[in-house]
Amino acid sequence: MVLKILGSGCANCQRLEEAAKRAVAELGADATVEKVTEIDDIISYGVMTTPALVVDEKVVLAGRVPSVEDIKKILQAG
């Protein structure tokens, strides 16, 4: 599984990255977390508000920082 954090590197983007890494660790999931900071790459996902979370090339949320528990639910449902 590949998780991508879309954002410029702002505080919310950093919080989302930390939460995603923690969720992956708590689940013991076989996943990598990548950062996407180039605006053209972010727009290519159709995302207009950051931060955004992409799981296996599917945008699962944008414009907010979910809790670790919310991310775990997204990953388990995926």
N, CA, C and O atoms as a Maestro MAE file, in Angstrom:
{
 s_m_m2io_version
 :::
 2.0.0
}

f_m_ct {
 s_m_title
 :::
 protein
 m_atom[312] {
  # First column is atom index #
  i_m_mmod_type
  r_m_x_coord
  r_m_y_coord
  r_m_z_coord
  i_m_residue_number
  s_m_chain_name
  s_m_pdb_residue_name
  s_m_pdb_atom_name
  i_m_atomic_number
  :::
  1 25 0.851 -1.165 0.000 1 A "MET " " N  " 7
  2 3 0.000 0.000 0.000 1 A "MET " " CA " 6
  3 2 0.901 1.234 0.000 1 A "MET " " C  " 6
  4 15 1.922 1.276 0.687 1 A "MET " " O  " 8
  5 25 0.506 2.229 -0.778 2 A "VAL " " N  " 7
  6 3 1.262 3.477 -0.838 2 A "VAL " " CA " 6
  7 2 0.339 4.625 -0.439 2 A "VAL " " C  " 6
  8 15 -0.716 4.825 -1.040 2 A "VAL " " O  " 8
  9 25 0.750 5.371 0.577 3 A "LEU " " N  " 7
  10 3 0.024 6.557 1.004 3 A "LEU " " CA " 6
  11 2 0.817 7.762 0.544 3 A "LEU " " C  " 6
  12 15 2.040 7.798 0.673 3 A "LEU " " O  " 8
  13 25 0.121 8.744 0.011 4 A "LYS " " N  " 7
  14 3 0.770 9.978 -0.404 4 A "LYS " " CA " 6
  15 2 0.111 11.146 0.319 4 A "LYS " " C  " 6
  16 15 -1.113 11.259 0.381 4 A "LYS " " O  " 8
  17 25 0.959 12.002 0.859 5 A "ILE " " N  " 7
  18 3 0.490 13.217 1.505 5 A "ILE " " CA " 6
  19 2 0.686 14.340 0.499 5 A "ILE " " C  " 6
  20 15 1.816 14.651 0.124 5 A "ILE " " O  " 8
  21 25 -0.404 14.946 0.062 6 A "LEU " " N  " 7
  22 3 -0.326 16.035 -0.900 6 A "LEU " " CA " 6
  23 2 -0.370 17.352 -0.147 6 A "LEU " " C  " 6
  24 15 -1.309 17.615 0.605 6 A "LEU " " O  " 8
  25 25 0.642 18.175 -0.351 7 A "GLY " " N  " 7
  26 3 0.662 19.485 0.295 7 A "GLY " " CA " 6
  27 2 2.003 20.166 0.149 7 A "GLY " " C  " 6
  28 15 3.004 19.551 -0.219 7 A "GLY " " O  " 8
  29 25 1.998 21.438 0.444 8 A "SER " " N  " 7
  30 3 3.181 22.267 0.242 8 A "SER " " CA " 6
  31 2 4.224 22.101 1.333 8 A "SER " " C  " 6
  32 15 5.362 22.543 1.173 8 A "SER " " O  " 8
  33 25 3.855 21.474 2.431 9 A "GLY " " N  " 7
  34 3 4.776 21.346 3.556 9 A "GLY " " CA " 6
  35 2 4.358 22.207 4.734 9 A "GLY " " C  " 6
  36 15 5.125 22.395 5.679 9 A "GLY " " O  " 8
  37 25 3.140 22.729 4.676 10 A "CYS " " N  " 7
  38 3 2.613 23.562 5.762 10 A "CYS " " CA " 6
  39 2 2.431 22.730 7.035 10 A "CYS " " C  " 6
  40 15 2.606 21.511 7.022 10 A "CYS " " O  " 8
  41 25 2.081 23.396 8.119 11 A "ALA " " N  " 7
  42 3 1.916 22.716 9.403 11 A "ALA " " CA " 6
  43 2 0.864 21.610 9.328 11 A "ALA " " C  " 6
  44 15 1.068 20.529 9.878 11 A "ALA " " O  " 8
  45 25 -0.264 21.869 8.649 12 A "ASN " " N  " 7
  46 3 -1.303 20.843 8.531 12 A "ASN " " CA " 6
  47 2 -0.811 19.655 7.709 12 A "ASN " " C  " 6
  48 15 -1.148 18.510 8.010 12 A "ASN " " O  " 8
  49 25 -0.026 19.920 6.684 13 A "CYS " " N  " 7
  50 3 0.533 18.845 5.860 13 A "CYS " " CA " 6
  51 2 1.456 17.974 6.709 13 A "CYS " " C  " 6
  52 15 1.445 16.748 6.600 13 A "CYS " " O  " 8
  53 25 2.246 18.618 7.545 14 A "GLN " " N  " 7
  54 3 3.149 17.874 8.420 14 A "GLN " " CA " 6
  55 2 2.373 17.051 9.441 14 A "GLN " " C  " 6
  56 15 2.749 15.919 9.744 14 A "GLN " " O  " 8
  57 25 1.286 17.618 9.973 15 A "ARG " " N  " 7
  58 3 0.457 16.871 10.929 15 A "ARG " " CA " 6
  59 2 -0.182 15.650 10.266 15 A "ARG " " C  " 6
  60 15 -0.257 14.578 10.867 15 A "ARG " " O  " 8
  61 25 -0.640 15.819 9.024 16 A "LEU " " N  " 7
  62 3 -1.232 14.689 8.305 16 A "LEU " " CA " 6
  63 2 -0.185 13.609 8.063 16 A "LEU " " C  " 6
  64 15 -0.474 12.422 8.215 16 A "LEU " " O  " 8
  65 25 1.013 14.001 7.695 17 A "GLU " " N  " 7
  66 3 2.073 13.017 7.470 17 A "GLU " " CA " 6
  67 2 2.370 12.243 8.755 17 A "GLU " " C  " 6
  68 15 2.487 11.018 8.729 17 A "GLU " " O  " 8
  69 25 2.491 12.950 9.870 18 A "GLU " " N  " 7
  70 3 2.751 12.294 11.156 18 A "GLU " " CA " 6
  71 2 1.620 11.343 11.530 18 A "GLU " " C  " 6
  72 15 1.870 10.226 11.983 18 A "GLU " " O  " 8
  73 25 0.380 11.782 11.344 19 A "ALA " " N  " 7
  74 3 -0.781 10.944 11.677 19 A "ALA " " CA " 6
  75 2 -0.826 9.707 10.789 19 A "ALA " " C  " 6
  76 15 -1.134 8.613 11.263 19 A "ALA " " O  " 8
  77 25 -0.521 9.871 9.509 20 A "ALA " " N  " 7
  78 3 -0.538 8.731 8.579 20 A "ALA " " CA " 6
  79 2 0.544 7.723 8.965 20 A "ALA " " C  " 6
  80 15 0.291 6.519 8.971 20 A "ALA " " O  " 8
  81 25 1.730 8.196 9.284 21 A "LYS " " N  " 7
  82 3 2.810 7.288 9.686 21 A "LYS " " CA " 6
  83 2 2.450 6.559 10.975 21 A "LYS " " C  " 6
  84 15 2.734 5.371 11.128 21 A "LYS " " O  " 8
  85 25 1.826 7.276 11.893 22 A "ARG " " N  " 7
  86 3 1.427 6.641 13.161 22 A "ARG " " CA " 6
  87 2 0.341 5.590 12.923 22 A "ARG " " C  " 6
  88 15 0.380 4.513 13.518 22 A "ARG " " O  " 8
  89 25 -0.617 5.895 12.064 23 A "ALA " " N  " 7
  90 3 -1.694 4.943 11.759 23 A "ALA " " CA " 6
  91 2 -1.126 3.680 11.129 23 A "ALA " " C  " 6
  92 15 -1.524 2.571 11.486 23 A "ALA " " O  " 8
  93 25 -0.200 3.844 10.198 24 A "VAL " " N  " 7
  94 3 0.436 2.691 9.550 24 A "VAL " " CA " 6
  95 2 1.173 1.848 10.586 24 A "VAL " " C  " 6
  96 15 1.077 0.621 10.580 24 A "VAL " " O  " 8
  97 25 1.909 2.515 11.475 25 A "ALA " " N  " 7
  98 3 2.668 1.800 12.499 25 A "ALA " " CA " 6
  99 2 1.741 1.058 13.463 25 A "ALA " " C  " 6
  100 15 1.991 -0.098 13.803 25 A "ALA " " O  " 8
  101 25 0.676 1.721 13.897 26 A "GLU " " N  " 7
  102 3 -0.250 1.092 14.847 26 A "GLU " " CA " 6
  103 2 -0.971 -0.107 14.240 26 A "GLU " " C  " 6
  104 15 -1.280 -1.073 14.937 26 A "GLU " " O  " 8
  105 25 -1.235 -0.037 12.941 27 A "LEU " " N  " 7
  106 3 -1.891 -1.160 12.265 27 A "LEU " " CA " 6
  107 2 -0.892 -2.260 11.888 27 A "LEU " " C  " 6
  108 15 -1.286 -3.392 11.604 27 A "LEU " " O  " 8
  109 25 0.390 -1.923 11.887 28 A "GLY " " N  " 7
  110 3 1.392 -2.876 11.415 28 A "GLY " " CA " 6
  111 2 1.233 -3.127 9.927 28 A "GLY " " C  " 6
  112 15 1.562 -4.204 9.429 28 A "GLY " " O  " 8
  113 25 0.724 -2.122 9.216 29 A "ALA " " N  " 7
  114 3 0.449 -2.272 7.788 29 A "ALA " " CA " 6
  115 2 1.730 -2.247 6.968 29 A "ALA " " C  " 6
  116 15 2.699 -1.575 7.323 29 A "ALA " " O  " 8
  117 25 1.720 -2.984 5.873 30 A "ASP " " N  " 7
  118 3 2.827 -2.968 4.923 30 A "ASP " " CA " 6
  119 2 2.563 -1.804 3.980 30 A "ASP " " C  " 6
  120 15 1.929 -1.968 2.937 30 A "ASP " " O  " 8
  121 25 3.053 -0.630 4.353 31 A "ALA " " N  " 7
  122 3 2.754 0.574 3.594 31 A "ALA " " CA " 6
  123 2 3.920 1.547 3.642 31 A "ALA " " C  " 6
  124 15 4.727 1.540 4.572 31 A "ALA " " O  " 8
  125 25 3.986 2.374 2.626 32 A "THR " " N  " 7
  126 3 4.965 3.460 2.613 32 A "THR " " CA " 6
  127 2 4.196 4.776 2.573 32 A "THR " " C  " 6
  128 15 3.086 4.860 2.047 32 A "THR " " O  " 8
  129 25 4.823 5.797 3.145 33 A "VAL " " N  " 7
  130 3 4.224 7.127 3.161 33 A "VAL " " CA " 6
  131 2 5.157 8.054 2.393 33 A "VAL " " C  " 6
  132 15 6.337 8.183 2.719 33 A "VAL " " O  " 8
  133 25 4.607 8.694 1.369 34 A "GLU " " N  " 7
  134 3 5.389 9.595 0.523 34 A "GLU " " CA " 6
  135 2 4.792 10.994 0.585 34 A "GLU " " C  " 6
  136 15 3.593 11.163 0.808 34 A "GLU " " O  " 8
  137 25 5.647 11.992 0.384 35 A "LYS " " N  " 7
  138 3 5.190 13.379 0.324 35 A "LYS " " CA " 6
  139 2 5.183 13.838 -1.129 35 A "LYS " " C  " 6
  140 15 6.112 13.558 -1.887 35 A "LYS " " O  " 8
  141 25 4.124 14.544 -1.503 36 A "VAL " " N  " 7
  142 3 4.028 15.139 -2.833 36 A "VAL " " CA " 6
  143 2 3.866 16.644 -2.611 36 A "VAL " " C  " 6
  144 15 2.845 17.094 -2.091 36 A "VAL " " O  " 8
  145 25 4.876 17.412 -3.007 37 A "THR " " N  " 7
  146 3 4.857 18.848 -2.734 37 A "THR " " CA " 6
  147 2 4.774 19.712 -3.985 37 A "THR " " C  " 6
  148 15 4.499 20.908 -3.888 37 A "THR " " O  " 8
  149 25 5.004 19.135 -5.143 38 A "GLU " " N  " 7
  150 3 4.944 19.915 -6.382 38 A "GLU " " CA " 6
  151 2 3.490 20.224 -6.730 38 A "GLU " " C  " 6
  152 15 2.658 19.320 -6.814 38 A "GLU " " O  " 8
  153 25 3.193 21.499 -6.929 39 A "ILE " " N  " 7
  154 3 1.808 21.919 -7.165 39 A "ILE " " CA " 6
  155 2 1.195 21.247 -8.390 39 A "ILE " " C  " 6
  156 15 0.018 20.888 -8.366 39 A "ILE " " O  " 8
  157 25 1.963 21.073 -9.451 40 A "ASP " " N  " 7
  158 3 1.422 20.412 -10.650 40 A "ASP " " CA " 6
  159 2 1.048 18.964 -10.362 40 A "ASP " " C  " 6
  160 15 0.050 18.463 -10.881 40 A "ASP " " O  " 8
  161 25 1.841 18.294 -9.541 41 A "ASP " " N  " 7
  162 3 1.539 16.905 -9.169 41 A "ASP " " CA " 6
  163 2 0.281 16.852 -8.304 41 A "ASP " " C  " 6
  164 15 -0.553 15.962 -8.472 41 A "ASP " " O  " 8
  165 25 0.145 17.797 -7.383 42 A "ILE " " N  " 7
  166 3 -1.035 17.843 -6.513 42 A "ILE " " CA " 6
  167 2 -2.296 18.078 -7.358 42 A "ILE " " C  " 6
  168 15 -3.310 17.405 -7.173 42 A "ILE " " O  " 8
  169 25 -2.218 19.027 -8.274 43 A "ILE " " N  " 7
  170 3 -3.368 19.334 -9.127 43 A "ILE " " CA " 6
  171 2 -3.740 18.146 -10.006 43 A "ILE " " C  " 6
  172 15 -4.911 17.955 -10.332 43 A "ILE " " O  " 8
  173 25 -2.746 17.348 -10.390 44 A "SER " " N  " 7
  174 3 -3.032 16.191 -11.254 44 A "SER " " CA " 6
  175 2 -3.959 15.183 -10.568 44 A "SER " " C  " 6
  176 15 -4.589 14.366 -11.239 44 A "SER " " O  " 8
  177 25 -4.042 15.238 -9.248 45 A "TYR " " N  " 7
  178 3 -4.970 14.372 -8.505 45 A "TYR " " CA " 6
  179 2 -6.355 15.004 -8.394 45 A "TYR " " C  " 6
  180 15 -7.272 14.395 -7.844 45 A "TYR " " O  " 8
  181 25 -6.511 16.222 -8.914 46 A "GLY " " N  " 7
  182 3 -7.792 16.909 -8.830 46 A "GLY " " CA " 6
  183 2 -8.019 17.558 -7.483 46 A "GLY " " C  " 6
  184 15 -9.149 17.914 -7.149 46 A "GLY " " O  " 8
  185 25 -6.968 17.717 -6.706 47 A "VAL " " N  " 7
  186 3 -7.063 18.277 -5.360 47 A "VAL " " CA " 6
  187 2 -6.851 19.783 -5.428 47 A "VAL " " C  " 6
  188 15 -5.868 20.261 -5.995 47 A "VAL " " O  " 8
  189 25 -7.784 20.519 -4.844 48 A "MET " " N  " 7
  190 3 -7.664 21.974 -4.815 48 A "MET " " CA " 6
  191 2 -7.391 22.500 -3.411 48 A "MET " " C  " 6
  192 15 -6.964 23.645 -3.259 48 A "MET " " O  " 8
  193 25 -7.625 21.692 -2.385 49 A "THR " " N  " 7
  194 3 -7.339 22.105 -1.011 49 A "THR " " CA " 6
  195 2 -6.449 21.051 -0.362 49 A "THR " " C  " 6
  196 15 -6.696 19.850 -0.466 49 A "THR " " O  " 8
  197 25 -5.421 21.531 0.303 50 A "THR " " N  " 7
  198 3 -4.505 20.625 0.979 50 A "THR " " CA " 6
  199 2 -4.620 20.835 2.482 50 A "THR " " C  " 6
  200 15 -5.115 21.876 2.915 50 A "THR " " O  " 8
  201 25 -4.188 19.899 3.268 51 A "PRO " " N  " 7
  202 3 -3.534 18.665 2.856 51 A "PRO " " CA " 6
  203 2 -4.540 17.655 2.322 51 A "PRO " " C  " 6
  204 15 -5.742 17.760 2.563 51 A "PRO " " O  " 8
  205 25 -4.025 16.684 1.598 52 A "ALA " " N  " 7
  206 3 -4.863 15.608 1.079 52 A "ALA " " CA " 6
  207 2 -4.140 14.283 1.275 52 A "ALA " " C  " 6
  208 15 -2.911 14.227 1.309 52 A "ALA " " O  " 8
  209 25 -4.916 13.230 1.403 53 A "LEU " " N  " 7
  210 3 -4.373 11.886 1.573 53 A "LEU " " CA " 6
  211 2 -4.798 11.034 0.395 53 A "LEU " " C  " 6
  212 15 -5.978 10.964 0.054 53 A "LEU " " O  " 8
  213 25 -3.824 10.389 -0.220 54 A "VAL " " N  " 7
  214 3 -4.060 9.496 -1.348 54 A "VAL " " CA " 6
  215 2 -3.624 8.106 -0.916 54 A "VAL " " C  " 6
  216 15 -2.518 7.932 -0.405 54 A "VAL " " O  " 8
  217 25 -4.486 7.118 -1.117 55 A "VAL " " N  " 7
  218 3 -4.151 5.731 -0.806 55 A "VAL " " CA " 6
  219 2 -4.235 4.935 -2.100 55 A "VAL " " C  " 6
  220 15 -5.292 4.849 -2.726 55 A "VAL " " O  " 8
  221 25 -3.110 4.356 -2.489 56 A "ASP " " N  " 7
  222 3 -3.033 3.577 -3.733 56 A "ASP " " CA " 6
  223 2 -3.650 4.340 -4.905 56 A "ASP " " C  " 6
  224 15 -4.480 3.813 -5.646 56 A "ASP " " O  " 8
  225 25 -3.223 5.589 -5.051 57 A "GLU " " N  " 7
  226 3 -3.601 6.481 -6.159 57 A "GLU " " CA " 6
  227 2 -5.063 6.940 -6.128 57 A "GLU " " C  " 6
  228 15 -5.559 7.464 -7.125 57 A "GLU " " O  " 8
  229 25 -5.757 6.751 -5.004 58 A "LYS " " N  " 7
  230 3 -7.135 7.227 -4.868 58 A "LYS " " CA " 6
  231 2 -7.169 8.291 -3.769 58 A "LYS " " C  " 6
  232 15 -6.736 8.034 -2.646 58 A "LYS " " O  " 8
  233 25 -7.679 9.481 -4.086 59 A "VAL " " N  " 7
  234 3 -7.806 10.539 -3.089 59 A "VAL " " CA " 6
  235 2 -8.906 10.137 -2.107 59 A "VAL " " C  " 6
  236 15 -10.055 9.940 -2.501 59 A "VAL " " O  " 8
  237 25 -8.548 10.016 -0.830 60 A "VAL " " N  " 7
  238 3 -9.527 9.592 0.165 60 A "VAL " " CA " 6
  239 2 -9.981 10.729 1.070 60 A "VAL " " C  " 6
  240 15 -11.021 10.619 1.719 60 A "VAL " " O  " 8
  241 25 -9.216 11.827 1.125 61 A "LEU " " N  " 7
  242 3 -9.674 13.012 1.840 61 A "LEU " " CA " 6
  243 2 -8.830 14.205 1.453 61 A "LEU " " C  " 6
  244 15 -7.683 14.064 1.029 61 A "LEU " " O  " 8
  245 25 -9.414 15.382 1.604 62 A "ALA " " N  " 7
  246 3 -8.699 16.619 1.270 62 A "ALA " " CA " 6
  247 2 -9.236 17.765 2.121 62 A "ALA " " C  " 6
  248 15 -10.413 17.802 2.480 62 A "ALA " " O  " 8
  249 25 -8.344 18.695 2.431 63 A "GLY " " N  " 7
  250 3 -8.743 19.914 3.108 63 A "GLY " " CA " 6
  251 2 -8.856 19.843 4.612 63 A "GLY " " C  " 6
  252 15 -9.346 20.781 5.241 63 A "GLY " " O  " 8
  253 25 -8.410 18.744 5.201 64 A "ARG " " N  " 7
  254 3 -8.465 18.641 6.669 64 A "ARG " " CA " 6
  255 2 -7.432 17.632 7.147 64 A "ARG " " C  " 6
  256 15 -6.887 16.845 6.373 64 A "ARG " " O  " 8
  257 25 -7.181 17.685 8.455 65 A "VAL " " N  " 7
  258 3 -6.273 16.726 9.067 65 A "VAL " " CA " 6
  259 2 -7.118 15.780 9.920 65 A "VAL " " C  " 6
  260 15 -7.642 16.179 10.960 65 A "VAL " " O  " 8
  261 25 -7.247 14.539 9.484 66 A "PRO " " N  " 7
  262 3 -8.042 13.570 10.249 66 A "PRO " " CA " 6
  263 2 -7.253 13.063 11.453 66 A "PRO " " C  " 6
  264 15 -6.039 13.250 11.543 66 A "PRO " " O  " 8
  265 25 -7.960 12.424 12.367 67 A "SER " " N  " 7
  266 3 -7.290 11.806 13.505 67 A "SER " " CA " 6
  267 2 -6.589 10.529 13.044 67 A "SER " " C  " 6
  268 15 -6.854 10.015 11.958 67 A "SER " " O  " 8
  269 25 -5.700 10.036 13.882 68 A "VAL " " N  " 7
  270 3 -5.034 8.764 13.589 68 A "VAL " " CA " 6
  271 2 -6.083 7.663 13.454 68 A "VAL " " C  " 6
  272 15 -5.979 6.802 12.580 68 A "VAL " " O  " 8
  273 25 -7.085 7.696 14.317 69 A "GLU " " N  " 7
  274 3 -8.151 6.684 14.259 69 A "GLU " " CA " 6
  275 2 -8.918 6.747 12.941 69 A "GLU " " C  " 6
  276 15 -9.265 5.709 12.376 69 A "GLU " " O  " 8
  277 25 -9.183 7.951 12.449 70 A "ASP " " N  " 7
  278 3 -9.871 8.096 11.159 70 A "ASP " " CA " 6
  279 2 -9.033 7.496 10.029 70 A "ASP " " C  " 6
  280 15 -9.561 6.818 9.148 70 A "ASP " " O  " 8
  281 25 -7.739 7.750 10.064 71 A "ILE " " N  " 7
  282 3 -6.866 7.210 9.029 71 A "ILE " " CA " 6
  283 2 -6.818 5.689 9.112 71 A "ILE " " C  " 6
  284 15 -6.812 5.009 8.086 71 A "ILE " " O  " 8
  285 25 -6.785 5.163 10.314 72 A "LYS " " N  " 7
  286 3 -6.783 3.699 10.472 72 A "LYS " " CA " 6
  287 2 -8.054 3.099 9.877 72 A "LYS " " C  " 6
  288 15 -7.994 2.053 9.231 72 A "LYS " " O  " 8
  289 25 -9.211 3.749 10.087 73 A "LYS " " N  " 7
  290 3 -10.467 3.259 9.522 73 A "LYS " " CA " 6
  291 2 -10.431 3.277 7.998 73 A "LYS " " C  " 6
  292 15 -10.910 2.350 7.344 73 A "LYS " " O  " 8
  293 25 -9.855 4.349 7.437 74 A "ILE " " N  " 7
  294 3 -9.734 4.453 5.975 74 A "ILE " " CA " 6
  295 2 -8.865 3.321 5.443 74 A "ILE " " C  " 6
  296 15 -9.206 2.687 4.444 74 A "ILE " " O  " 8
  297 25 -7.753 3.069 6.104 75 A "LEU " " N  " 7
  298 3 -6.829 2.036 5.649 75 A "LEU " " CA " 6
  299 2 -7.433 0.636 5.780 75 A "LEU " " C  " 6
  300 15 -7.224 -0.217 4.917 75 A "LEU " " O  " 8
  301 25 -8.176 0.406 6.854 76 A "GLN " " N  " 7
  302 3 -8.789 -0.907 7.063 76 A "GLN " " CA " 6
  303 2 -9.925 -1.147 6.070 76 A "GLN " " C  " 6
  304 15 -10.177 -2.287 5.682 76 A "GLN " " O  " 8
  305 25 -10.604 -0.090 5.661 77 A "ALA " " N  " 7
  306 3 -11.705 -0.226 4.715 77 A "ALA " " CA " 6
  307 2 -11.203 -0.416 3.293 77 A "ALA " " C  " 6
  308 15 -11.884 -0.991 2.444 77 A "ALA " " O  " 8
  309 25 -9.983 0.086 3.053 78 A "GLY " " N  " 7
  310 3 -9.436 0.133 1.706 78 A "GLY " " CA " 6
  311 2 -9.111 -1.152 1.097 78 A "GLY " " C  " 6
  312 15 -8.644 -1.195 -0.041 78 A "GLY " " O  " 8
  :::
 }
 m_bond[311] {
  # First column is bond index #
  i_m_from
  i_m_to
  i_m_order
  :::
  1 1 2 1
  2 2 3 1
  3 3 4 2
  4 3 5 1
  5 5 6 1
  6 6 7 1
  7 7 8 2
  8 7 9 1
  9 9 10 1
  10 10 11 1
  11 11 12 2
  12 11 13 1
  13 13 14 1
  14 14 15 1
  15 15 16 2
  16 15 17 1
  17 17 18 1
  18 18 19 1
  19 19 20 2
  20 19 21 1
  21 21 22 1
  22 22 23 1
  23 23 24 2
  24 23 25 1
  25 25 26 1
  26 26 27 1
  27 27 28 2
  28 27 29 1
  29 29 30 1
  30 30 31 1
  31 31 32 2
  32 31 33 1
  33 33 34 1
  34 34 35 1
  35 35 36 2
  36 35 37 1
  37 37 38 1
  38 38 39 1
  39 39 40 2
  40 39 41 1
  41 41 42 1
  42 42 43 1
  43 43 44 2
  44 43 45 1
  45 45 46 1
  46 46 47 1
  47 47 48 2
  48 47 49 1
  49 49 50 1
  50 50 51 1
  51 51 52 2
  52 51 53 1
  53 53 54 1
  54 54 55 1
  55 55 56 2
  56 55 57 1
  57 57 58 1
  58 58 59 1
  59 59 60 2
  60 59 61 1
  61 61 62 1
  62 62 63 1
  63 63 64 2
  64 63 65 1
  65 65 66 1
  66 66 67 1
  67 67 68 2
  68 67 69 1
  69 69 70 1
  70 70 71 1
  71 71 72 2
  72 71 73 1
  73 73 74 1
  74 74 75 1
  75 75 76 2
  76 75 77 1
  77 77 78 1
  78 78 79 1
  79 79 80 2
  80 79 81 1
  81 81 82 1
  82 82 83 1
  83 83 84 2
  84 83 85 1
  85 85 86 1
  86 86 87 1
  87 87 88 2
  88 87 89 1
  89 89 90 1
  90 90 91 1
  91 91 92 2
  92 91 93 1
  93 93 94 1
  94 94 95 1
  95 95 96 2
  96 95 97 1
  97 97 98 1
  98 98 99 1
  99 99 100 2
  100 99 101 1
  101 101 102 1
  102 102 103 1
  103 103 104 2
  104 103 105 1
  105 105 106 1
  106 106 107 1
  107 107 108 2
  108 107 109 1
  109 109 110 1
  110 110 111 1
  111 111 112 2
  112 111 113 1
  113 113 114 1
  114 114 115 1
  115 115 116 2
  116 115 117 1
  117 117 118 1
  118 118 119 1
  119 119 120 2
  120 119 121 1
  121 121 122 1
  122 122 123 1
  123 123 124 2
  124 123 125 1
  125 125 126 1
  126 126 127 1
  127 127 128 2
  128 127 129 1
  129 129 130 1
  130 130 131 1
  131 131 132 2
  132 131 133 1
  133 133 134 1
  134 134 135 1
  135 135 136 2
  136 135 137 1
  137 137 138 1
  138 138 139 1
  139 139 140 2
  140 139 141 1
  141 141 142 1
  142 142 143 1
  143 143 144 2
  144 143 145 1
  145 145 146 1
  146 146 147 1
  147 147 148 2
  148 147 149 1
  149 149 150 1
  150 150 151 1
  151 151 152 2
  152 151 153 1
  153 153 154 1
  154 154 155 1
  155 155 156 2
  156 155 157 1
  157 157 158 1
  158 158 159 1
  159 159 160 2
  160 159 161 1
  161 161 162 1
  162 162 163 1
  163 163 164 2
  164 163 165 1
  165 165 166 1
  166 166 167 1
  167 167 168 2
  168 167 169 1
  169 169 170 1
  170 170 171 1
  171 171 172 2
  172 171 173 1
  173 173 174 1
  174 174 175 1
  175 175 176 2
  176 175 177 1
  177 177 178 1
  178 178 179 1
  179 179 180 2
  180 179 181 1
  181 181 182 1
  182 182 183 1
  183 183 184 2
  184 183 185 1
  185 185 186 1
  186 186 187 1
  187 187 188 2
  188 187 189 1
  189 189 190 1
  190 190 191 1
  191 191 192 2
  192 191 193 1
  193 193 194 1
  194 194 195 1
  195 195 196 2
  196 195 197 1
  197 197 198 1
  198 198 199 1
  199 199 200 2
  200 199 201 1
  201 201 202 1
  202 202 203 1
  203 203 204 2
  204 203 205 1
  205 205 206 1
  206 206 207 1
  207 207 208 2
  208 207 209 1
  209 209 210 1
  210 210 211 1
  211 211 212 2
  212 211 213 1
  213 213 214 1
  214 214 215 1
  215 215 216 2
  216 215 217 1
  217 217 218 1
  218 218 219 1
  219 219 220 2
  220 219 221 1
  221 221 222 1
  222 222 223 1
  223 223 224 2
  224 223 225 1
  225 225 226 1
  226 226 227 1
  227 227 228 2
  228 227 229 1
  229 229 230 1
  230 230 231 1
  231 231 232 2
  232 231 233 1
  233 233 234 1
  234 234 235 1
  235 235 236 2
  236 235 237 1
  237 237 238 1
  238 238 239 1
  239 239 240 2
  240 239 241 1
  241 241 242 1
  242 242 243 1
  243 243 244 2
  244 243 245 1
  245 245 246 1
  246 246 247 1
  247 247 248 2
  248 247 249 1
  249 249 250 1
  250 250 251 1
  251 251 252 2
  252 251 253 1
  253 253 254 1
  254 254 255 1
  255 255 256 2
  256 255 257 1
  257 257 258 1
  258 258 259 1
  259 259 260 2
  260 259 261 1
  261 261 262 1
  262 262 263 1
  263 263 264 2
  264 263 265 1
  265 265 266 1
  266 266 267 1
  267 267 268 2
  268 267 269 1
  269 269 270 1
  270 270 271 1
  271 271 272 2
  272 271 273 1
  273 273 274 1
  274 274 275 1
  275 275 276 2
  276 275 277 1
  277 277 278 1
  278 278 279 1
  279 279 280 2
  280 279 281 1
  281 281 282 1
  282 282 283 1
  283 283 284 2
  284 283 285 1
  285 285 286 1
  286 286 287 1
  287 287 288 2
  288 287 289 1
  289 289 290 1
  290 290 291 1
  291 291 292 2
  292 291 293 1
  293 293 294 1
  294 294 295 1
  295 295 296 2
  296 295 297 1
  297 297 298 1
  298 298 299 1
  299 299 300 2
  300 299 301 1
  301 301 302 1
  302 302 303 1
  303 303 304 2
  304 303 305 1
  305 305 306 1
  306 306 307 1
  307 307 308 2
  308 307 309 1
  309 309 310 1
  310 310 311 1
  311 311 312 2
  :::
 }
}
